[in-house]
Amino acid sequence: MITIDSLRIREGKRTLLDGVTMHLPKNAVHGVVGEGRSTLLRAIYGVLQPEAGSISEAGHPLQHQDMAFLEADPHFWPGLTARDCIGLIRYFDHKVNPEALIRRFPVPLDAQAATMSPEARKHLGIILTLMRGKRILLLDDPFRELAPERIFVMQQLLLHLGAEERTVILTSNRITPLEGVCDDLYLLGGGGVRARYEHYELGQLGCDGEPGSGIPEN
């Protein structure tokens, strides 16, 4: 189990998260919505250092090498093509075959990754993240920029990942794509956890990030 205990993160004088506590069983898909969701994933990955609190697994610090992180808006080094980026992953693991992922999330392989459309960059980010085969996946708004048919593909992949005994923590600015995918859902707001819902409660929430829904924007 991944335990986030009384996490506080500040940026200058601004408190981004304060007292966030979560208990995330492994081999499950956990959803996070609301204000501070991206900050939380960056803290779990180790990009942000908390001012207070801890993030651990079975009483030990999370190991960076066990995790893969998909940014909400993936960026790539100038001059590298999509094929180059995929080749770098395969260089370190020759057994990885990206063809099935490329069919699901098409990318122009010979285009420069940094200058591709936001949708193509997101496709490439998803491909590279899943190619790495890590047991803990941090996916920041994986549905953003995806066409409706690709959202469905992503949902099916997430179900498969949970069945593969991988732990997935994903964020979204809407609840709808998370229905039928997440084992539980955390709602952040005001720096802390406002509520936690089980998977069977998601369809009853009736809030989808629209004005007045009670889900703060990130």
C-alpha positions as CSV (number, residue, x, y, z in Angstrom):
1,M,0.0,0.0,0.0
2,I,1.1,3.5,-0.8
3,T,0.6,5.8,2.2
4,I,0.5,9.6,1.9
5,D,0.6,11.0,5.4
6,S,-0.1,14.6,6.3
7,L,1.5,15.9,3.2
8,R,2.2,19.7,3.0
9,I,3.7,21.4,-0.1
10,R,4.4,25.1,-0.4
11,E,5.4,27.2,-3.3
12,G,6.8,30.5,-2.0
13,K,4.2,31.8,0.3
14,R,1.4,29.8,-1.3
15,T,0.4,26.4,0.3
16,L,-0.6,24.0,-2.5
17,L,-1.3,21.0,-0.3
18,D,-1.8,20.9,3.4
19,G,-2.4,17.7,5.5
20,V,-3.2,15.4,2.5
21,T,-3.6,11.9,3.7
22,M,-4.4,8.9,1.5
23,H,-4.1,5.1,1.7
24,L,-3.8,3.6,-1.8
25,P,-3.8,-0.2,-2.0
26,K,-1.5,-1.6,-4.6
27,N,-2.7,-3.3,-7.8
28,A,-5.6,-0.9,-8.2
29,V,-6.5,2.3,-10.2
30,H,-6.9,5.4,-8.0
31,G,-8.5,8.6,-9.4
32,V,-7.8,12.1,-8.1
33,V,-9.8,15.2,-9.1
34,G,-9.8,18.8,-7.9
35,E,-7.3,21.5,-7.0
36,G,-3.7,20.4,-6.4
37,R,-4.0,17.0,-8.3
38,S,-0.9,17.7,-10.5
39,T,1.1,18.9,-7.5
40,L,0.3,15.6,-5.7
41,L,1.6,13.5,-8.6
42,R,4.8,15.5,-8.9
43,A,5.3,15.1,-5.2
44,I,4.8,11.3,-5.4
45,Y,7.3,11.1,-8.3
46,G,9.8,13.2,-6.3
47,V,9.8,16.3,-8.5
48,L,8.5,18.3,-5.6
49,Q,9.8,18.0,-2.1
50,P,7.2,18.2,0.7
51,E,7.7,20.7,3.6
52,A,6.1,18.2,5.9
53,G,4.5,14.7,5.8
54,S,5.7,11.6,4.0
55,I,5.0,9.3,1.0
56,S,5.9,5.6,1.6
57,E,5.1,2.1,0.5
58,A,4.9,-0.6,3.2
59,G,6.8,1.7,5.5
60,H,9.6,2.5,3.1
61,P,10.2,5.4,0.8
62,L,8.9,5.0,-2.7
63,Q,11.7,4.1,-5.2
64,H,11.9,6.4,-8.2
65,Q,12.9,3.5,-10.4
66,D,9.6,1.7,-9.7
67,M,7.5,4.6,-11.2
68,A,6.7,6.2,-14.5
69,F,5.2,9.6,-14.8
70,L,3.0,11.0,-17.7
71,E,2.8,14.7,-17.6
72,A,-0.5,16.4,-18.6
73,D,1.3,18.2,-21.4
74,P,4.3,16.1,-22.4
75,H,7.4,17.9,-23.7
76,F,10.3,16.4,-25.7
77,W,13.8,17.4,-26.5
78,P,14.1,19.5,-29.8
79,G,15.4,17.6,-32.8
80,L,14.2,14.1,-31.6
81,T,11.6,12.4,-33.7
82,A,8.9,10.2,-32.3
83,R,10.8,7.3,-33.6
84,D,13.9,8.4,-31.8
85,C,12.0,8.7,-28.5
86,I,10.6,5.2,-28.9
87,G,14.1,3.9,-29.8
88,L,15.6,5.3,-26.6
89,I,13.2,3.2,-24.5
90,R,13.9,0.1,-26.7
91,Y,17.6,0.7,-26.3
92,F,17.4,-0.1,-22.6
93,D,14.8,-2.9,-23.0
94,H,15.0,-4.7,-26.3
95,K,12.1,-6.9,-25.4
96,V,9.6,-4.0,-25.5
97,N,7.4,-4.0,-28.5
98,P,5.6,-0.7,-29.0
99,E,3.5,-1.7,-32.1
100,A,0.3,-2.4,-30.2
101,L,0.5,0.9,-28.4
102,I,1.2,2.8,-31.7
103,R,-1.9,1.2,-33.2
104,R,-4.0,2.4,-30.3
105,F,-2.4,5.9,-30.2
106,P,-1.1,6.7,-33.7
107,V,1.8,9.2,-34.0
108,P,3.8,10.5,-37.0
109,L,7.0,8.5,-36.3
110,D,9.3,10.7,-38.4
111,A,8.0,14.0,-37.2
112,Q,9.9,16.0,-34.6
113,A,8.2,15.2,-31.3
114,A,8.6,18.7,-29.8
115,T,6.6,20.3,-32.7
116,M,3.8,17.7,-33.0
117,S,0.2,18.6,-32.3
118,P,-0.9,18.5,-28.6
119,E,-2.9,15.3,-29.4
120,A,0.1,13.6,-31.0
121,R,2.4,14.6,-28.2
122,K,-0.1,13.1,-25.7
123,H,-0.2,9.9,-27.8
124,L,3.6,9.7,-27.7
125,G,3.7,10.4,-24.0
126,I,1.3,7.6,-23.3
127,I,3.3,5.2,-25.5
128,L,6.6,6.0,-23.8
129,T,5.1,5.8,-20.3
130,L,3.5,2.4,-20.8
131,M,6.5,1.0,-22.7
132,R,8.6,1.3,-19.6
133,G,6.6,-1.4,-17.8
134,K,6.8,0.2,-14.3
135,R,4.7,-1.2,-11.5
136,I,3.5,2.3,-10.4
137,L,2.1,4.6,-13.0
138,L,1.4,8.3,-12.3
139,L,-0.8,9.6,-15.1
140,D,-1.6,13.3,-15.0
141,D,-4.8,13.9,-16.9
142,P,-4.3,11.1,-19.4
143,F,-7.6,11.9,-21.2
144,R,-6.7,15.5,-22.0
145,E,-6.2,16.2,-25.7
146,L,-7.6,12.7,-26.6
147,A,-10.4,12.3,-29.2
148,P,-13.5,10.5,-27.8
149,E,-12.5,7.2,-29.4
150,R,-9.1,7.4,-27.8
151,I,-10.6,8.1,-24.4
152,F,-12.4,4.8,-24.7
153,V,-9.1,3.1,-25.7
154,M,-7.4,4.7,-22.7
155,Q,-10.1,3.5,-20.4
156,Q,-9.8,-0.1,-21.6
157,L,-6.0,0.1,-21.1
158,L,-6.4,1.4,-17.5
159,L,-8.7,-1.6,-16.7
160,H,-6.0,-3.9,-18.2
161,L,-3.2,-2.3,-16.2
162,G,-5.2,-2.8,-12.9
163,A,-5.6,-6.4,-13.8
164,E,-1.8,-6.7,-14.5
165,E,-1.1,-6.0,-10.8
166,R,0.1,-2.5,-11.4
167,T,-0.8,0.5,-9.3
168,V,-2.1,3.4,-11.2
169,I,-2.7,6.9,-9.8
170,L,-4.4,9.2,-12.4
171,T,-5.9,12.7,-12.3
172,S,-8.7,14.2,-14.3
173,N,-10.6,17.5,-14.5
174,R,-13.8,15.4,-15.1
175,I,-15.3,12.5,-13.3
176,T,-17.1,11.0,-16.3
177,P,-14.0,9.3,-17.8
178,L,-13.2,7.7,-14.5
179,E,-16.5,5.9,-14.1
180,G,-16.0,2.2,-14.4
181,V,-12.2,2.6,-14.4
182,C,-11.2,3.7,-10.9
183,D,-11.4,1.6,-7.8
184,D,-11.7,4.7,-5.8
185,L,-11.7,8.5,-6.2
186,Y,-10.2,11.3,-4.1
187,L,-11.6,14.9,-4.3
188,L,-9.0,17.5,-3.4
189,G,-9.8,21.1,-2.5
190,G,-8.6,23.9,-0.2
191,G,-5.2,22.2,0.1
192,G,-6.6,18.9,1.5
193,V,-8.8,15.9,0.8
194,R,-12.4,16.9,0.7
195,A,-13.9,13.5,0.1
196,R,-13.2,9.9,-1.0
197,Y,-15.6,7.8,-3.0
198,E,-15.7,4.1,-3.8
199,H,-16.0,3.0,-7.4
200,Y,-19.7,2.3,-7.1
201,E,-20.4,5.8,-6.0
202,L,-18.9,7.6,-9.0
203,G,-22.0,7.4,-11.2
204,Q,-24.1,9.0,-8.5
205,L,-22.0,12.1,-7.9
206,G,-23.6,14.1,-10.8
207,C,-20.6,16.5,-10.9
208,D,-18.3,16.7,-13.8
209,G,-16.1,19.7,-13.3
210,E,-18.7,22.2,-14.5
211,P,-19.3,25.5,-12.7
212,G,-21.1,24.9,-9.4
213,S,-20.2,21.2,-9.4
214,G,-17.9,21.6,-6.4
215,I,-14.8,20.3,-8.2
216,P,-12.1,23.0,-8.2
217,E,-10.0,23.4,-11.3
218,N,-6.3,22.6,-10.9
